[in-house]
Amino acid sequence: MAEHTYRVLVRGRFAELTDSQRGLLKERLSGFDFLRDAGFSEEGALTYDEKLDFFSYRVILTAEEKPDEAGLRRASGALDALGVDFKGLKAKVTDMDEMKINRPRRLG
């Protein structure tokens, strides 16, 4: 099977955050620019809002198969690095190599 490029969107919820974890996450939000920092990238981007309930993790992966599992591992690794608990991880995968691009028709 040939390698493909995938966009993996992982969604989940924070679970039982302590006051110090909430403080850390809110502090991290203060320097976050959604338009600049929240896109799909090879490094991955963890996004959430000030409610600290739901989050999403966006990553671009190049793989032969199972990009959803790799995306889930990357997301859980990013959350573990922050020291926060989470639940309900779900991955949505888009194969960028198989996407149909609708080109605009030329006028005239």
C-alpha positions in Angstrom: 0.0 0.0 0.0 1.4 3.4 -1.0 1.9 6.2 1.6 -0.8 8.8 1.8 -1.0 12.1 3.5 -3.8 12.4 6.1 -5.4 15.1 8.1 -6.4 13.6 11.4 -8.8 15.5 13.7 -9.1 14.1 17.2 -11.8 15.3 19.5 -12.3 14.6 23.2 -13.2 16.0 26.6 -11.0 17.0 29.6 -11.8 14.8 32.6 -11.7 15.9 36.3 -9.3 18.8 36.0 -7.7 20.0 39.2 -7.5 23.8 39.9 -3.8 23.7 39.1 -4.5 21.9 35.8 -7.2 24.5 34.9 -4.7 27.3 35.7 -2.1 25.8 33.5 -4.5 25.3 30.6 -5.9 28.9 30.9 -2.3 30.3 31.1 -1.5 28.4 27.9 -4.6 30.0 26.3 -3.4 33.5 26.9 -0.7 33.4 24.3 -2.7 31.3 21.8 -3.7 32.8 18.4 -6.3 30.5 16.9 -5.8 31.7 13.4 -2.0 31.2 13.5 -1.6 28.2 15.9 -4.7 26.0 15.4 -4.3 24.6 11.8 -3.3 21.2 10.8 0.5 20.7 11.0 3.0 17.8 11.2 3.8 18.9 14.8 0.1 18.8 15.8 -2.0 21.5 17.4 -4.1 21.1 20.6 -7.0 23.6 20.8 -9.7 24.3 23.4 -11.6 27.3 24.7 -11.8 28.9 28.2 -14.6 26.6 29.3 -12.0 23.7 29.4 -14.6 21.1 28.5 -13.9 19.9 24.9 -10.7 19.9 23.0 -9.5 19.0 19.5 -6.1 18.0 18.2 -5.2 18.5 14.5 -2.3 16.8 12.9 -1.0 15.9 9.4 0.4 12.4 9.1 2.0 10.5 6.3 1.4 6.8 6.6 0.6 3.6 4.8 -2.4 2.7 7.0 -4.1 3.2 10.4 -3.7 7.0 10.6 -6.6 7.2 13.1 -4.6 5.1 15.6 -1.5 7.2 15.1 -3.5 10.4 15.5 -5.1 9.1 18.7 -1.6 8.2 20.1 -0.2 11.7 19.2 -3.2 13.4 20.8 -3.0 11.4 24.0 0.8 12.1 24.1 0.2 15.8 23.8 -2.4 15.7 26.6 -0.1 13.5 28.8 2.7 16.0 28.3 0.4 18.7 29.8 -0.5 16.3 32.7 -4.2 16.4 32.2 -6.8 13.6 32.1 -9.1 13.1 29.1 -11.9 10.9 27.9 -13.9 10.0 24.8 -11.2 10.4 22.1 -12.5 10.0 18.6 -10.5 10.5 15.4 -11.8 11.7 12.0 -9.4 11.0 9.1 -9.3 12.8 5.7 -7.1 11.2 3.0 -5.7 14.3 1.2 -4.4 12.2 -1.7 -7.9 11.0 -2.5 -9.7 14.3 -2.1 -11.5 15.6 -5.1 -10.7 19.3 -5.9 -13.4 21.2 -7.7 -11.7 23.7 -9.9 -13.7 26.8 -10.9 -14.9 26.9 -14.5 -13.5 29.5 -16.7 -15.9 32.2 -17.9 -16.2 33.1 -21.4 
